[in-house]
Amino acid sequence: QVQLVESGGGLVQAGGSVRLSCAASGSIFSFNSMGWYRQAPGKQRNVVATITSGGSTNYADSVKGQFTISRDSGKNTVYLQMNSLKPEDTAVYYCNANVVREPLVRRPYDYWGQGTQVTVSS
């Protein structure tokens, strides 16, 4: 099994910054990608940012230039630096990892963290 542990959420004032971390552990042979998603109350979960094993990144249009995703491959950890936060960024942020668990059977598996709340006050 694979576990994702998120940290770094909390309450922040508009214009402030927060950095989220997600550490992966368990039966991981390699990563295909890791990413962050968010879900606001009453809304569906949407992608925020992703990073591939090769380091390519993608961002939702709403966060381009505001958020930065990065990773520490040695620590199996992905980060989301969120700057200039706005009240509409308030959501539960979920970490996602798409991994290969066994080298001979390269089936991808999707895992999710438990979510961390980010609340931006106006």
DRENDO-58856 format. One record per residue: residue number from 1; residue in one letter; x, y, z of N, C-alpha, C, O in turn. Coordinates in steps of 0.001 Angstrom, whole numbers, always signed. Layout:
residues N
R  resi  resn      nxx      nyy      nzz     caxx     cayy     cazz      cxx      cyy      czz      oxx      oyy      ozz
R   NUM     A        X        Y        Z        X        Y        Z        X        Y        Z        X        Y        Z
...
end
This chain:
residues 122
R  resi  resn      nxx      nyy      nzz     caxx     cayy     cazz      cxx      cyy      czz      oxx      oyy      ozz
R     1     Q     +826    -1204       +0       +0       +0       +0     +859    +1251       +0    +2053    +1210     +295
R     2     V     +231    +2349     -333     +908    +3635     -388     +153    +4629     +493    -1076    +4693     +464
R     3     Q     +893    +5387    +1261     +289    +6393    +2123     +778    +7777    +1710    +1955    +7974    +1405
R     4     L     -142    +8720    +1707     +187   +10121    +1432     -211   +10930    +2656    -1359   +10888    +3098
R     5     V     +735   +11654    +3186     +479   +12465    +4381     +706   +13927    +4035    +1809   +14335    +3673
R     6     E     -360   +14702    +4152     -309   +16123    +3819     -123   +16955    +5082     -499   +16544    +6180
R     7     S     +458   +18115    +4900     +603   +19049    +6002     +720   +20455    +5443     +997   +20650    +4259
R     8     G     +505   +21430    +6313     +730   +22817    +5934     -505   +23660    +5765     -387   +24866    +5545
R     9     G    -1675   +23088    +5859    -2885   +23890    +5710    -3137   +24736    +6940    -2421   +24647    +7938
R    10     G    -4173   +25561    +6848    -4531   +26395    +7981    -5293   +27620    +7562    -5820   +27702    +6452
R    11     L    -5344   +28583    +8477    -6050   +29831    +8240    -5035   +30920    +7893    -4038   +31101    +8591
R    12     V    -5304   +31631    +6816    -4393   +32686    +6378    -5212   +33862    +5867    -6311   +33688    +5342
R    13     Q    -4668   +35047    +6026    -5355   +36230    +5523    -5142   +36381    +4025    -4142   +35922    +3472
R    14     A    -6083   +37020    +3396    -5955   +37290    +1963    -4648   +38022    +1686    -4265   +38946    +2403
R    15     G    -3978   +37584     +630    -2685   +38144     +277    -1516   +37388     +875     -363   +37623     +513
R    16     G    -1813   +36488    +1785     -774   +35718    +2439     -325   +34517    +1624     -763   +34302     +494
R    17     S     +564   +33741    +2237    +1137   +32571    +1559    +1060   +31354    +2463    +1079   +31459    +3689
R    18     V     +974   +30212    +1832     +975   +28926    +2529    +1739   +27939    +1668    +1671   +27994     +440
R    19     R    +2465   +27038    +2307    +3106   +25951    +1575    +2570   +24629    +2097    +2632   +24338    +3291
R    20     L    +2047   +23844    +1182    +1571   +22510    +1501    +2639   +21490    +1167    +3394   +21651     +209
R    21     S    +2693   +20440    +1965    +3619   +19339    +1717    +2848   +18034    +1681    +1824   +17880    +2346
R    22     C    +3353   +17103     +901    +2742   +15772     +810    +3861   +14763     +702    +4606   +14744     -279
R    23     A    +3974   +13924    +1714    +5012   +12897    +1732    +4400   +11541    +1429    +3415   +11139    +2049
R    24     A    +4988   +10847     +478    +4510    +9532      +74    +5426    +8459     +643    +6646    +8615     +696
R    25     S    +4803    +7366    +1067    +5574    +6240    +1581    +4846    +4949    +1257    +3659    +4954     +929
R    26     G    +5579    +3831    +1353    +4966    +2543    +1106    +5557    +1858     -115    +6716    +2071     -471
R    27     S    +4737    +1036     -744    +5182     +207    -1861    +5219    +1005    -3163    +4304     +927    -3983
R    28     I    +6286    +1767    -3334    +6431    +2617    -4515    +7693    +2232    -5263    +8798    +2313    -4726
R    29     F    +7517    +1809    -6518    +8685    +1572    -7360    +9079    +2857    -8071   +10255    +3215    -8130
R    30     S    +8077    +3545    -8610    +8345    +4818    -9276    +7067    +5643    -9325    +5963    +5120    -9170
R    31     F    +7236    +6926    -9543    +6111    +7840    -9679    +5873    +8163   -11151    +6819    +8417   -11897
R    32     N    +4630    +8153   -11557    +4283    +8705   -12864    +4037   +10199   -12728    +4475   +10998   -13556
R    33     S    +3334   +10556   -11673    +3053   +11970   -11415    +2573   +12139    -9986    +2142   +11188    -9334
R    34     M    +2661   +13370    -9521    +2048   +13766    -8257    +1355   +15093    -8495    +1703   +15839    -9410
R    35     G     +376   +15375    -7663     -348   +16612    -7893    -1199   +17024    -6720    -1324   +16316    -5721
R    36     W    -1776   +18190    -6876    -2673   +18755    -5884    -4017   +19060    -6524    -4101   +19582    -7636
R    37     Y    -5061   +18718    -5787    -6424   +19004    -6190    -7093   +19753    -5045    -6612   +19717    -3912
R    38     R    -8180   +20419    -5329    -8903   +21086    -4259   -10393   +20961    -4462   -10895   +20827    -5578
R    39     Q   -11087   +21012    -3326   -12543   +20899    -3345   -13118   +21914    -2382   -12906   +21834    -1172
R    40     A   -13842   +22863    -2928   -14533   +23854    -2113   -15896   +23306    -1716   -16410   +22402    -2373
R    41     P   -16486   +23837     -654   -17792   +23342     -208   -18838   +23406    -1314   -19031   +24441    -1951
R    42     G   -19503   +22283    -1526   -20560   +22225    -2526   -20085   +22139    -3950   -20891   +22200    -4879
R    43     K   -18772   +21995    -4144   -18236   +21937    -5491   -17475   +20641    -5698   -17157   +19931    -4744
R    44     Q   -17188   +20343    -6954   -16448   +19129    -7248   -14956   +19346    -7039   -14480   +20480    -6983
R    45     R   -14234   +18248    -6925   -12788   +18306    -6783   -12153   +18603    -8138   -12466   +17960    -9140
R    46     N   -11272   +19572    -8149   -10629   +19980    -9397    -9113   +19989    -9244    -8588   +20203    -8152
R    47     V    -8427   +19757   -10341    -6981   +19775   -10328    -6474   +21199   -10125    -7022   +22158   -10668
R    48     V    -5416   +21309    -9329    -4749   +22594    -9115    -3425   +22620    -9868    -3149   +23536   -10643
R    49     A    -2607   +21588    -9622    -1298   +21523   -10258     -797   +20090   -10226    -1088   +19340    -9295
R    50     T      -43   +19718   -11251     +561   +18397   -11304    +2012   +18507   -11738    +2414   +19471   -12389
R    51     I    +2789   +17497   -11362    +4188   +17425   -11776    +4496   +15978   -12127    +4179   +15066   -11365
R    52     T    +5113   +15773   -13281    +5420   +14431   -13733    +6777   +13971   -13201    +7517   +14734   -12580
R    53     S    +7073   +12710   -13464    +8366   +12169   -13043    +9517   +12888   -13733   +10629   +12949   -13210
R    54     G    +9240   +13425   -14902   +10261   +14162   -15626   +10364   +15615   -15226   +11222   +16342   -15726
R    55     G    +9495   +16043   -14326    +9547   +17411   -13846    +8649   +18386   -14575    +8661   +19578   -14269
R    56     S    +7872   +17908   -15531    +6955   +18801   -16232    +5786   +19156   -15320    +5253   +18310   -14602
R    57     T    +5408   +20415   -15367    +4332   +20882   -14502    +3157   +21402   -15320    +3310   +21874   -16446
R    58     N    +1991   +21300   -14717     +773   +21854   -15303      -46   +22492   -14197      -88   +22001   -13069
R    59     Y     -691   +23588   -14539    -1471   +24330   -13559    -2865   +24624   -14093    -3066   +24797   -15295
R    60     A    -3813   +24676   -13179    -5120   +25198   -13540    -4960   +26668   -13908    -4131   +27373   -13331
R    61     D    -5743   +27119   -14853    -5633   +28511   -15299    -5807   +29487   -14131    -5194   +30554   -14106
R    62     S    -6638   +29113   -13180    -6959   +30014   -12080    -5804   +30242   -11114    -5846   +31175   -10312
R    63     V    -4767   +29397   -11180    -3659   +29538   -10232    -2322   +29803   -10913    -1303   +29924   -10233
R    64     K    -2305   +29894   -12216    -1051   +30146   -12932     -444   +31469   -12488    -1119   +32497   -12447
R    65     G     +822   +31426   -12162    +1511   +32609   -11691    +1319   +32879   -10205    +1958   +33769    -9643
R    66     Q     +451   +32121    -9579     +150   +32320    -8156     +656   +31150    -7311    +1174   +31343    -6211
R    67     F     +498   +29938    -7841     +921   +28731    -7140    +2110   +28105    -7867    +2258   +28249    -9081
R    68     T    +2952   +27408    -7106    +4079   +26689    -7688    +4157   +25294    -7088    +4191   +25131    -5868
R    69     I    +4185   +24295    -7953    +4344   +22925    -7495    +5802   +22533    -7671    +6439   +22898    -8659
R    70     S    +6323   +21790    -6709    +7700   +21309    -6797    +7782   +19979    -6071    +6830   +19543    -5424
R    71     R    +8936   +19345    -6192    +9071   +18043    -5560   +10504   +17847    -5083   +11449   +18459    -5581
R    72     D   +10619   +16970    -4099   +11921   +16490    -3639   +11885   +14983    -3869   +11318   +14241    -3067
R    73     S   +12484   +14539    -4954   +12412   +13118    -5312   +13044   +12231    -4246   +12571   +11122    -3999
R    74     G   +14088   +12706    -3629   +14760   +11911    -2605   +13902   +11659    -1389   +14084   +10669     -680
R    75     K   +12953   +12570    -1145   +12068   +12441       +7   +10669   +11995     -392    +9781   +11906     +456
R    76     N   +10463   +11713    -1688    +9122   +11340    -2172    +8076   +12349    -1708    +6989   +11982    -1262
R    77     T    +8423   +13603    -1820    +7562   +14662    -1306    +7280   +15686    -2398    +8158   +16056    -3178
R    78     V    +6037   +16128    -2428    +5636   +17177    -3358    +5132   +18359    -2539    +4534   +18192    -1476
R    79     Y    +5386   +19546    -3053    +5015   +20770    -2358    +4109   +21625    -3237    +4135   +21531    -4464
R    80     L    +3320   +22449    -2590    +2541   +23448    -3308    +2718   +24772    -2574    +2214   +24962    -1467
R    81     Q    +3442   +25676    -3213    +3627   +27011    -2677    +2501   +27885    -3208    +2351   +28057    -4417
R    82     M    +1722   +28428    -2301     +567   +29237    -2684     +774   +30665    -2202     +882   +30914    -1001
R    83     N     +828   +31588    -3129    +1060   +32993    -2818     -155   +33835    -3192    -1026   +33402    -3946
R    84     S     -191   +35044    -2648    -1261   +36002    -2959    -2631   +35345    -2847    -3468   +35460    -3742
R    85     L    -2835   +34669    -1756    -4065   +33892    -1593    -5297   +34783    -1532    -5268   +35900    -1016
R    86     K    -6381   +34241    -2082    -7656   +34944    -2139    -8705   +34095    -1432    -8532   +32883    -1304
R    87     P    -9782   +34709     -976   -10837   +33916     -325   -11350   +32770    -1201   -11734   +31721     -685
R    88     E   -11357   +32964    -2507   -11834   +31896    -3392   -10872   +30714    -3476   -11206   +29697    -4085
R    89     D    -9693   +30826    -2884    -8773   +29693    -2802    -9108   +28789    -1617    -8494   +27736    -1446
R    90     T   -10064   +29190     -815   -10478   +28377     +327   -11041   +27045     -146   -11959   +27001     -965
R    91     A   -10481   +25965     +378   -10889   +24624      -39   -10126   +23599     +792    -9198   +23928    +1531
R    92     V   -10543   +22363     +645    -9727   +21250    +1124    -8806   +20855      -25    -9256   +20603    -1143
R    93     Y    -7532   +20806     +267    -6534   +20474     -744    -6099   +19025     -563    -5725   +18603     +532
R    94     Y    -6155   +18278    -1653    -5821   +16869    -1641    -4575   +16612    -2476    -4413   +17148    -3572
R    95     C    -3711   +15786    -1932    -2537   +15325    -2659    -2893   +14045    -3416    -3636   +13198    -2919
R    96     N    -2359   +13926    -4605    -2570   +12732    -5426    -1230   +12216    -5905     -332   +12991    -6237
R    97     A    -1106   +10901    -5939      +92   +10282    -6499     -323    +9147    -7417    -1132    +8297    -7045
R    98     N     +235    +9139    -8610      +47    +8044    -9549    +1369    +7300    -9619    +2370    +7839   -10092
R    99     V    +1371    +6052    -9144    +2630    +5355    -8940    +2615    +3987    -9605    +1564    +3417    -9898
R   100     V    +3813    +3488    -9829    +4020    +2097   -10214    +4566    +1397    -8986    +5544    +1846    -8388
R   101     R    +3928     +293    -8611    +4327     -378    -7379    +5320    -1514    -7635    +6136    -1835    -6771
R   102     E    +5250    -2118    -8821    +6126    -3256    -9094    +6789    -3069   -10440    +6114    -2709   -11405
R   103     P    +8096    -3300   -10540    +8811    -3048   -11797    +8412    -3981   -12928    +8497    -3598   -14094
R   104     L    +7976    -5204   -12609    +7642    -6160   -13665    +6198    -6036   -14129    +5857    -6482   -15225
R   105     V    +5367    -5448   -13320    +3961    -5238   -13676    +3709    -3743   -13554    +3353    -3258   -12480
R   106     R    +3890    -3023   -14633    +3882    -1552   -14560    +2488     -970   -14633    +2207      -54   -15406
R   107     R    +1630    -1526   -13809     +279     -986   -13727     +294     +244   -12839     +868     +206   -11751
R   108     P     -328    +1339   -13279     -370    +2536   -12432    -1465    +2452   -11383    -2551    +1927   -11632
R   109     Y    -1163    +2976   -10217    -2130    +3049    -9119    -2279    +4514    -8715    -1321    +5286    -8735
R   110     D    -3492    +4867    -8353    -3807    +6236    -7931    -4069    +6246    -6429    -4833    +5429    -5914
R   111     Y    -3427    +7178    -5738    -3629    +7296    -4303    -3921    +8746    -3945    -3502    +9682    -4626
R   112     W    -4666    +8894    -2833    -5057   +10227    -2371    -4693   +10404     -910    -4734    +9461     -120
R   113     G    -4335   +11633     -569    -4156   +11973     +828    -5497   +12241    +1481    -6542   +12202     +830
R   114     Q    -5453   +12513    +2777    -6687   +12711    +3535    -7241   +14126    +3368    -8381   +14394    +3745
R   115     G    -6454   +15012    +2816    -6897   +16385    +2594    -6461   +17301    +3718    -6397   +16895    +4879
R   116     T    -6164   +18534    +3364    -5814   +19542    +4358    -6584   +20820    +4033    -6629   +21256    +2883
R   117     Q    -7181   +21404    +5048    -8016   +22577    +4859    -7165   +23835    +4750    -6276   +24073    +5568
R   118     V    -7449   +24625    +3739    -6867   +25955    +3616    -8019   +26954    +3602    -8895   +26895    +2740
R   119     T    -8006   +27862    +4558    -9044   +28873    +4656    -8411   +30251    +4541    -7514   +30605    +5305
R   120     V    -8891   +31019    +3576    -8356   +32359    +3338    -9416   +33368    +3761   -10510   +33412    +3199
R   121     S    -9075   +34176    +4757   -10027   +35165    +5252    -9826   +36497    +4540    -8706   +36866    +4187
R   122     S   -10910   +37196    +4341   -10842   +38485    +3627   -10603   +39651    +4576   -10521   +40798    +4137
end
